[in-house]
Amino acid sequence: MKSKGKRINLDVLLSFASIPRMVTFALLALLCASASVSAIQARSSSYNGEYGGGGGQRFSHSGYQLEGPITAIRIRQDNTCIVGLQVRYGKMWSDYVGGTEGDLEEIFLHPGEVVIQVSGKYDSYVRQLVFVTDKGRKMSFGTDIGTSFTAIPLYPKTGLRFISGRAGSLIDAIGLHWDVCLKN
């Protein structure tokens, strides 16, 4: 009877010792699963920029992307550079950034259309911006002078979600943020 009692005690001890291992294993599995979900989510967003100089004040339209996809863009330009810009996210216009000189142009994206490439020219400020959509439209603003850049999303099935950069009396620099786009 004594040996049987010792055996029960040994089984009980072994089962208690495995509980911390099982809990540790379960926590490790949960941590790995959440890390892989984060990695999958992170694979849709990317960033290009900043293209331009260091002047002006920082701006970001990151909060506006919650209003919906980009549906229109206003660009103010003169004969040498991009003076200002404003973007419509869903039905809401972002704050205008930049100066007041020059001509204001406005483009509207067609329903379901997404900007898939932005190229242009810059030096100490942004001189030219060219927006290309998934419908093959190309919209150009500014002057073809300066260092060239071409920005595209890193991941497939993503498009331009919001813009950031630096602005004062001109658009000093621009950054382009890409992610999965809801259709407008």
Secondary structure, 3 states (H helix, E strand, C coil): CHHHHHHHHHHHHHHHHHHHHHHHHHHHHHHHHHHHHHHHHHCCCEEEEEEECCCCEEEECCCHHHHCCEEEEEEEECCCCEEEEEEEECCEECCCEECCCCEEEEEECCCCCCEEEEEEEECCCEEEEEEEECCCCEEEEECCCCEEEEECCCCCCCEEEEEEEEECCCEEEEEEEEECCCCC
